[in-house]
Amino acid sequence: MNEQSPKLSRLHARVEGRVQGVGFRYFVQESAMVLGVSGWVRNRWDESVEVMAEGERAALERLLDALRRGPRMSFVSNVQVEWGEGTGEWRGFNVRATG
């Protein structure tokens, strides 16, 4: 029997609310690493946080739950989500410069 590796999915999310200056990016990075998800997170000039992540769909759903919750000092008012197919282009999970 030929076993295939799990299909990668991609999550692109934009998180709005009080999400800058509260450790949100590092919360996302830690959550992603625990879940075995690769990708990146960055602050945006409009005061939101952008997340690009790839992994198994179940792990990404758990990451999305974490994005909606946020760290203790944050307040998430909205999460915009786009799903796609993963490409496997990232290794690890990084905090990127504001963009």
C-alpha positions as a LaTeX table, in Angstrom:
\begin{tabular}{lrrr}
\hline
Residue & $x$ (\AA) & $y$ (\AA) & $z$ (\AA) \\
\hline
Met1 & 0.00 & 0.00 & 0.00 \\
Asn2 & 1.31 & 3.43 & $-0.93$ \\
Glu3 & 0.92 & 5.97 & 1.87 \\
Gln4 & 0.92 & 9.63 & 0.92 \\
Ser5 & 1.92 & 12.49 & 3.16 \\
Pro6 & $-0.97$ & 14.63 & 4.39 \\
Lys7 & $-2.08$ & 17.35 & 1.97 \\
Leu8 & $-0.86$ & 20.81 & 2.90 \\
Ser9 & $-3.37$ & 23.62 & 3.23 \\
Arg10 & $-2.67$ & 27.34 & 3.40 \\
Leu11 & $-4.29$ & 29.84 & 5.76 \\
His12 & $-4.02$ & 33.56 & 5.01 \\
Ala13 & $-5.52$ & 35.61 & 7.83 \\
Arg14 & $-5.75$ & 39.27 & 8.73 \\
Val15 & $-6.50$ & 39.92 & 12.39 \\
Glu16 & $-8.01$ & 43.24 & 13.47 \\
Gly17 & $-8.52$ & 44.82 & 16.87 \\
Arg18 & $-6.00$ & 45.59 & 19.61 \\
Val19 & $-3.39$ & 43.25 & 18.16 \\
Gln20 & $-0.21$ & 45.35 & 18.01 \\
Gly21 & 1.96 & 46.12 & 21.02 \\
Val22 & 0.49 & 43.21 & 23.00 \\
Gly23 & 2.78 & 40.32 & 21.98 \\
Phe24 & 0.36 & 39.04 & 19.34 \\
Arg25 & 3.00 & 38.09 & 16.74 \\
Tyr26 & 5.00 & 36.08 & 19.26 \\
Phe27 & 1.82 & 34.42 & 20.51 \\
Val28 & 1.07 & 33.39 & 16.91 \\
Gln29 & 4.63 & 32.17 & 16.36 \\
Glu30 & 4.59 & 30.05 & 19.52 \\
Ser31 & 1.15 & 28.63 & 18.70 \\
Ala32 & 2.24 & 27.76 & 15.16 \\
Met33 & 5.42 & 26.06 & 16.33 \\
Val34 & 3.52 & 23.95 & 18.87 \\
Leu35 & 1.09 & 22.90 & 16.11 \\
Gly36 & 3.86 & 22.11 & 13.61 \\
Val37 & 2.72 & 24.82 & 11.19 \\
Ser38 & 5.12 & 26.77 & 8.95 \\
Gly39 & 4.86 & 30.32 & 7.62 \\
Trp40 & 5.10 & 33.84 & 8.97 \\
Val41 & 3.35 & 36.64 & 10.85 \\
Arg42 & 3.80 & 40.42 & 10.60 \\
Asn43 & 2.28 & 43.69 & 11.70 \\
Arg44 & 0.63 & 45.75 & 8.98 \\
Trp45 & 0.64 & 49.54 & 8.66 \\
Asp46 & $-3.14$ & 49.59 & 9.19 \\
Glu47 & $-2.61$ & 48.21 & 12.74 \\
Ser48 & $-3.79$ & 44.70 & 11.87 \\
Val49 & $-1.69$ & 41.53 & 11.93 \\
Glu50 & $-1.22$ & 39.33 & 8.86 \\
Val51 & $-0.61$ & 35.59 & 9.07 \\
Met52 & 0.41 & 33.18 & 6.29 \\
Ala53 & 0.57 & 29.59 & 7.48 \\
Glu54 & 0.76 & 26.12 & 5.95 \\
Gly55 & 0.20 & 22.71 & 7.43 \\
Glu56 & $-2.43$ & 20.06 & 7.88 \\
Arg57 & $-5.94$ & 21.51 & 7.80 \\
Ala58 & $-6.70$ & 20.38 & 11.39 \\
Ala59 & $-3.58$ & 22.17 & 12.71 \\
Leu60 & $-4.49$ & 25.33 & 10.78 \\
Glu61 & $-8.01$ & 25.24 & 12.22 \\
Arg62 & $-6.47$ & 25.13 & 15.70 \\
Leu63 & $-4.19$ & 28.04 & 14.80 \\
Leu64 & $-7.24$ & 29.97 & 13.58 \\
Asp65 & $-8.90$ & 29.34 & 16.95 \\
Ala66 & $-5.79$ & 30.81 & 18.61 \\
Leu67 & $-5.92$ & 33.86 & 16.29 \\
Arg68 & $-9.52$ & 34.50 & 17.27 \\
Arg69 & $-8.62$ & 34.24 & 20.96 \\
Gly70 & $-5.27$ & 36.08 & 20.97 \\
Pro71 & $-2.96$ & 36.60 & 23.95 \\
Arg72 & $-4.26$ & 37.95 & 27.24 \\
Met73 & $-3.69$ & 41.68 & 26.58 \\
Ser74 & $-5.18$ & 41.65 & 23.08 \\
Phe75 & $-8.71$ & 42.16 & 21.81 \\
Val76 & $-9.61$ & 40.56 & 18.48 \\
Ser77 & $-12.53$ & 42.27 & 16.75 \\
Asn78 & $-12.36$ & 40.51 & 13.37 \\
Val79 & $-10.42$ & 37.81 & 11.52 \\
Gln80 & $-10.51$ & 37.75 & 7.72 \\
Val81 & $-9.66$ & 34.30 & 6.38 \\
Glu82 & $-8.70$ & 32.90 & 2.98 \\
Trp83 & $-7.97$ & 29.20 & 2.43 \\
Gly84 & $-5.80$ & 27.74 & $-0.30$ \\
Glu85 & $-3.52$ & 24.86 & $-1.21$ \\
Gly86 & $-0.16$ & 24.71 & 0.48 \\
Thr87 & 3.06 & 24.96 & $-1.52$ \\
Gly88 & 5.60 & 23.84 & 1.08 \\
Glu89 & 7.67 & 26.97 & 0.49 \\
Trp90 & 8.36 & 27.79 & 4.17 \\
Arg91 & 10.36 & 26.05 & 6.87 \\
Gly92 & 9.69 & 27.06 & 10.45 \\
Phe93 & 7.54 & 30.00 & 11.49 \\
Asn94 & 8.98 & 33.52 & 11.45 \\
Val95 & 8.08 & 36.99 & 12.65 \\
Arg96 & 8.56 & 39.36 & 9.71 \\
Ala97 & 9.04 & 43.11 & 9.55 \\
Thr98 & 5.99 & 45.35 & 9.27 \\
Gly99 & 4.60 & 45.37 & 5.76 \\
\hline
\end{tabular}
